[in-house]
């Protein structure tokens, strides 16, 4: 087998696995840890709200641009060298971000950090997969996916703790010692496969690279900034949408006809990769969407701090981690992919419906605990089978290509999820508010009685009647806002649940009934 020499055993495999998982964790944590520190950064650097959000947008755009090219870049420079260089870029720019003295510097360094970070997630998955023998690859994917699932959850509480107890540059500085250690371990222990020869400079698909940057960069910008720019009421969004469409079209054409494509799209002929990549998109939508919406709800409606909101997600992560070894063992024993995936989707539907039912302005953390436990169980049943399914029948160099494409689609799924959910929340909130206000007539005796009771409450504290009445009306308006917002969040959970339930019959039809051992027999041939 071409890649058999990459399999390692004993302490060396432990070190390689540890290094790869830590690097994947660094990349994912940095996508969420910064969110908590944005207000502090904004004040420290004197930035506007629009400017400071580019700290997130620049990183996300660079990530998605680099991801599909990681396999090709690994081939050009050698996987070990490329992985080590990516860690060094990520580590150096972490220091540079912490030392930025202006918002422009911070945005530039975050973009470069995203270029380094974009390679970490996909290359880490490839390294872990190739370091394990075929019969142990289900457990290898279990270890990798644990890092992918834990990362988004660790970001908010870690960021909140650092901002509360230190200062915002330390959310970047904590990457430095880990990055230095990971670089040294990579250079010492990670090996590069000997695949096809490098493409000479004159044969490099520079046009394909340019089209990829334009298409994926435009799409990520649209998803990140669409709501802020009022979507298709914005000339910029319309222009970028047209550019994105044509750039994607010509990029796909170029990759299919060019002799040395920068992204090998033909790998999608593999049925398992195609299905697994689509499911990765759905998983990214549900994972990042629910990770986005729950902390947002607890902070905006319940008045929690960022640290409290982040800590709320810990039970979900713990139970996902508990589930993963069991799921890995079930896959090794031949439990079909489609049984595990459909079970996970049904459980995720149950979680969404429970969240839909329990939401009120006064919902406490105890009510969320068991809901998030169920979410953790569902993610455990979904994430490992989907990730493993995508790569299960790929061979040699195809593993890196498949990991890059499925990883990009998972990331884009998360971006679509956050963009659609945030837009839906705002517009659905307006509809619910209009509906509620239409039912609150000033001539309604019940409404008059409620306003009078509120006014008397303020008067009892020494407030003059006219001011007390005005305060009562403002409080009533605030209560309507809260109720409309709660109804909007309920709708989001309802539609997320419906999306997963609708996917169940497609999984049962499209994912062939095949045993895990049979699938693994083809990996790496």
C-alpha positions, 0 to 999 in steps of 0.5 A: 500500500502506498501509505502503509509506511505512514502508519506508526505505533506506540508512543510515537502515534500518541505524540502525533495524535496529540499534536494534530488534535491540539492544532485542530483545537487551536484553529477552532477555538480561535473562531469563537474565542474572539467573539467574547472579546470584541467589545473590549477590543473595540474600546481599546483600539477605538474601532467602530462596530463595523470595523471590529466585526472584521476581526472575525470576518477576515479570519473566516474568509482566509480559513475557507479560502485555504481549506480546499487547497490544503491537499495540493499545498501539502503535495507541493511542499510536503505534508510535514513542512506545510503543517509545520509552516502553517503552525508557525504562521498561526503562532507568529500572527497570534503574537502579532494580533496581541500586539496590534496597535490599530484595528487595521493591523489587527484585521491584517494579522487575523487574515494571515492567522486564518491562512495558517489556521485554515490548514490546521484542521484539514491537515490534522485530520489527514495526519491522524487518519494516515497514522492509524492502521485501517482497522483502527481508523474509526477510533482515529476519527473519534479522537479527531472529531472530539477536538472538532466538537469541543473547540466551539464550546471551549471558546466562549468560556475561555475567552470570557475568563481571560477577558474578565481576569486579564486583558484581550491580547491574552486570547492570542498569547495563549496560542504561542507556547502551544504553537511552539511545542506543536511545531517542534513535535511536528518536525520531529515525528510527522512524516510526509507521504510520497505522492505524485511529483510536484507541479512546476511553477509554470504548470501551477493552475494560477487561474484556478487559484484566483477563481477559488479565492474570488468565489469562496472569499465572496461567498464567505463575505456574503454570509458574514456581512449579509445581514449587516448590509441588508442582504439583496437590498445592498448593491455590494451584496448583489455585485458579490453574489454575481461575482461569486456565481460566475467565479464558482462556475468557471472554477469548477470548469477549470478544475475539470479540464486542467491537467494539474488542478489545484482542487481535485473535484473528481474525487466527488465521484466517490459516493461516500465522500459526496454523501458524507460532505453533504451531511457534513454541511448539515452537521456544520449548520446544526452544530455551529447554529445551535452553538451560536443561538443558545449563548445568544439567547441566555445573554440577550433574554436572561441577562447572563454574562458571556462566561455563564453562557459559555459554561452552559454548553459544557454538559453538551461537550462532556456527553459528546465526549462520553459517547464518542468511544462507544460510537467508535467501537460500534463502528469497528464492530460493523454497526451500519453508518446509516443506523448511527446517523439516523439515530443521531438525527432523530435525537437532535430533532428531539433536542430541538423540540425540547428546546422549543417547548422549554423556552420562556423569558424565565427559563433557568439553567436547570432546564437547559441541562438535560436538553444539552445532554441530549444534544451532546448524545446526538452530536456524538452519534452524528459527528464520527459516522459522518466524518468517517463515512466521507473518508471511508473508501478513499485511497492514498492521496484522495484522503487528503483531498476528501478531508479538505473538501468535506472540512470546507463544506462543514465550515460553510455549513456553519457559516450558512447556519449562523447567517440564516439564523441571525437573519431569521431571528431579526425578521421573525422577531418583527413579525411576532412583535407586529402580531403581539402589538395588534392584539394589545388595544388601548381600549382593551380593559385587560390592557388598561388594567395591566398598565394601571397596575404597573403605573401604581407600582412605580407611583408607590416608589415615589414616582409622579403619576405622569412619569409612572404612566410613561414608565409603565408603557415603556415596560409594557413595550419591553415585555412585548419585545422580550416575548416576540424574541422568545417566540423567534428563538422557539421558531429557530429551534423548531426549524432546525429540528425539522431540518434534521428530521427531513434528512432521515429518509434521505440518509436511509435511502442514500447511505448504503447498508454496508458494514464498517469492516467492509468499508475499511478494507478499501481505505488506503489501498 
